[in-house]
C-alpha cells in the first residue's frame, strides 16, 4: 500500500521540461508560438522543435554562415542569414517555397504579423517580402545596421538602428515619424501598444509607437543584447547571460535569472514559458511566472587560466565567447591563441563575417585597446560581437598583458 502511495506521489510530481539541444554551436535566433519553437544558429542550421517533448521536428541547413533571424508564419517558418537571404519553409516540402537571392549585407532581423513579412539588413535597408512568391522590395531606412523591427496593430512598421534613431513607416514605405535614441539599440519588441528597446548601456526603455520615451529601467552595467514580450511582460537579456522578467507598464521586476552561460542572444515566449538561447548552444526553458529553470542544462563554466591578476579578472568576461586553446572555435567567437601580430579575421577554422575579412587591422596591444575604447560597433563595424567597452585604460593594458602571457 505504501509503495502504491509512493508511486502515485512520484507520478504527481512535475516533470522537468526538456531543454532544446541540437545546434552545433551558439544559437542566434528564436521564435515561439502554438506551432512550436524555431531556432537558428552559427552552425547554419534552422531547427523546428516540438516544445512538448523537446525533439527536433525538422532540421534544415540552407544558409551560408550564421542564421541571424527566424520567424514563425502560418503553416511554416521563415529564416534569414548572414548570407543576406530570406527563405520560407512549409510543412511537407523538403526545399524552401522560395528564397531571396544572396545579398550584399546580412539580414539582421525579421518581423511577421498578419500576413506581412519584413526584414532588416546590416546596411540599414528594410525589405518588405511577399509571402506568396518571395518578391523583395527594399528601401533605405537607417544609416547603419537595423537593430530591431516590429509591426504595430495598425500595420505600421517601426524600426531602430545603429544610427541611434527610431522610425515609423507607413504604406508605401512613407516615413511617418523619426526620433533620436539615447544610446545604441540592440533589439526591439512590441508589447501591446508600446515598444521595448534594450540598449548597449544596460538600460531597457519603453517607447510609444510614435517614438515618445516612456518608463525605463537600468538593469546592468553590461550590454543588453536581446528582448522579447508577452502579454503584460517583457524579458531582456545581457551579454553575460543574465535574464530579467519585468511586468508592464512600469517594468517592475518579477524575476532575474543569473548569468554565467555566456551571451543570451535570443528570447521568445510561448504561453507560460520563456525560451532563451545564446553562446551555450542550447535553448533553455524558464517559467514565465518566476523565472525558474524548467530544464536541466547546467550552467557553463566561463573561467580560464585564473592567475589572480587584474588581466585575468578582465578576461573572465571575454572567456564567455573566446577560448585561449589553439584551434578551439567552439564558442561564439574564435580562439584568441596567437592573437598579437595576426591580421583580423584570418585564423583558420572560424566563419568570420565578410565585413571583418575586408579589414586590414593587425592585432597588437594598441589595436586591442582601441577596440574596447571605441567599442566593436565603431571599431569593427559589421562584427557579430556585442557592443561593449572597457573604460579604464589600465584594464585594457592588463587584458593585453594577460593575452600575451596565456595566448602567445
Long-range contacts (C-beta under 8 A, 24 or more apart in sequence): 16-294, 16-295, 16-296, 17-54, 17-273, 17-285, 17-294, 17-295, 18-53, 18-54, 18-55, 18-285, 18-295, 19-54, 19-282, 19-283, 19-284, 19-285, 19-295, 19-296, 19-297, 20-47, 20-49, 20-54, 20-56, 20-275, 20-277, 20-282, 20-283, 20-285, 21-54, 21-281, 21-282, 21-283, 21-297, 22-47, 22-56, 22-59, 23-47, 23-281, 23-282, 24-281, 25-281, 25-330, 25-332, 26-262, 26-263, 26-265, 26-278, 26-279, 26-280, 26-281, 26-331, 26-332, 27-265, 27-266, 27-277, 27-278, 27-281, 27-282, 27-283, 28-66, 28-67, 28-68, 28-265, 28-266, 28-277, 28-278, 28-384, 29-67, 29-68, 29-69, 29-70, 29-79, 29-265, 29-266, 30-70, 30-266, 30-267, 30-268, 30-275, 30-276, 30-277, 30-283, 31-70, 31-71, 31-72, 31-77, 31-268, 32-72, 32-268, 32-269, 32-270, 32-273, 32-275, 33-72, 33-270, 34-270, 35-72, 35-77, 36-72, 37-268, 37-270, 37-275, 37-283, 38-70, 38-71, 38-72, 38-77, 38-79, 39-70, 39-266, 39-277, 39-283, 40-66, 40-67, 40-68, 40-69, 40-70, 40-79, 40-81, 41-66, 41-67, 41-281, 42-66, 42-67, 42-332, 42-351, 44-81, 46-70, 46-77, 46-79, 46-89, 48-77, 48-89, 49-283, 51-270, 51-273, 58-89, 60-89, 62-87, 62-96, 62-99, 63-87, 64-102, 65-106, 65-351, 65-353, 66-106, 66-351, 66-384, 68-106, 68-107, 68-108, 68-109, 69-107, 69-108, 69-109, 69-110, 69-119, 70-110, 71-110, 71-111, 71-112, 71-117, 72-112, 73-112, 73-117, 73-131, 78-110, 78-112, 78-117, 80-107, 80-110, 80-119, 81-106, 81-107, 82-106, 82-107, 82-353, 82-354, 84-121, 86-110, 86-117, 86-119, 86-127, 86-129, 86-134, 86-136, 88-131, 88-134, 97-134, 98-133, 98-134, 99-134, 100-129, 100-134, 100-136, 106-353, 108-145, 108-146, 108-147, 109-146, 109-147, 109-148, 109-149, 109-187, 109-188, 110-149, 111-149, 111-150, 111-151, 111-157, 112-151, 113-150, 113-151, 114-151, 114-155, 116-151, 116-155, 118-149, 118-151, 118-157, 119-149, 120-145, 120-146, 120-147, 120-148, 120-149, 120-159, 121-145, 121-146, 122-146, 122-355, 122-382, 124-161, 124-162, 124-163, 126-157, 126-159, 126-169, 126-173, 128-173, 139-173, 141-167, 141-169, 142-167, 144-381, 147-184, 147-185, 147-186, 147-187, 147-188, 148-185, 148-186, 148-187, 148-188, 148-189, 148-197, 148-227, 149-188, 150-188, 150-189, 150-190, 150-195, 151-190, 152-190, 152-193, 152-209, 153-193, 156-209, 158-188, 158-190, 158-195, 158-209, 159-188, 160-185, 160-188, 160-197, 161-185, 162-377, 166-197, 166-207, 166-211, 167-211, 168-209, 168-210, 168-211, 177-210, 177-211, 178-211, 179-211, 179-212, 182-213, 184-377, 184-387, 186-223, 186-224, 186-225, 186-226, 186-227, 186-386, 186-387, 187-224, 187-225, 187-226, 187-227, 188-227, 189-227, 189-228, 189-229, 189-234, 190-229, 191-229, 191-233, 191-234, 191-248, 192-229, 192-231, 192-248, 194-248, 194-249, 196-227, 196-229, 196-234, 196-236, 197-227, 198-224, 198-225, 198-226, 198-227, 198-236, 198-237, 199-223, 199-224, 200-224, 200-375, 200-377, 200-386, 200-387, 200-388, 202-238, 204-234, 204-236, 204-244, 204-246, 204-251, 206-234, 206-248, 206-249, 206-251, 214-249, 215-249, 215-250, 215-251, 216-251, 217-246, 217-251, 219-244, 222-317, 222-388, 223-386, 223-387, 223-388, 225-263, 225-264, 225-265, 225-386, 226-264, 226-265, 226-266, 226-267, 226-276, 226-278, 227-267, 228-267, 228-268, 228-269, 228-274, 229-269, 230-269, 230-274, 230-288, 233-269, 233-288, 235-267, 235-269, 235-274, 235-276, 236-267, 237-263, 237-264, 237-265, 237-267, 237-276, 237-278, 238-263, 238-264, 239-263, 239-317, 239-320, 239-386, 239-388, 240-317, 240-320, 241-278, 241-279, 241-280, 241-320, 243-267, 243-274, 243-276, 243-286, 243-291, 245-274, 245-288, 245-291, 254-290, 254-291, 255-290, 255-291, 255-292, 256-291, 257-286, 257-291, 257-293, 260-299, 260-300, 260-302, 261-299, 261-300, 262-300, 262-302, 262-320, 262-321, 262-331, 262-332, 263-320, 263-321, 263-332, 263-386, 278-332, 279-320, 279-321, 279-331, 279-332, 304-406, 305-402, 305-406, 307-402, 309-398, 309-401, 309-402, 310-394, 310-395, 310-398, 311-398, 311-399, 311-400, 311-401, 311-402, 311-403, 311-405, 312-402, 314-390, 314-395, 314-398, 314-399, 314-402, 315-399, 315-402, 315-403, 317-388, 318-399, 321-385, 324-403, 324-406, 324-407, 332-384, 333-385, 335-407, 336-403, 336-407, 337-407, 338-407, 338-408, 339-363, 339-368, 339-403, 339-407, 340-364, 340-365, 340-368, 340-400, 340-403, 340-404, 344-380, 353-382, 353-383, 353-384, 354-382, 355-380, 355-381, 355-382, 355-383, 356-380, 356-382, 356-383, 365-397, 365-400, 365-404, 368-396, 368-399, 368-400, 368-403, 369-393, 369-396, 369-397, 369-400, 372-396, 372-399
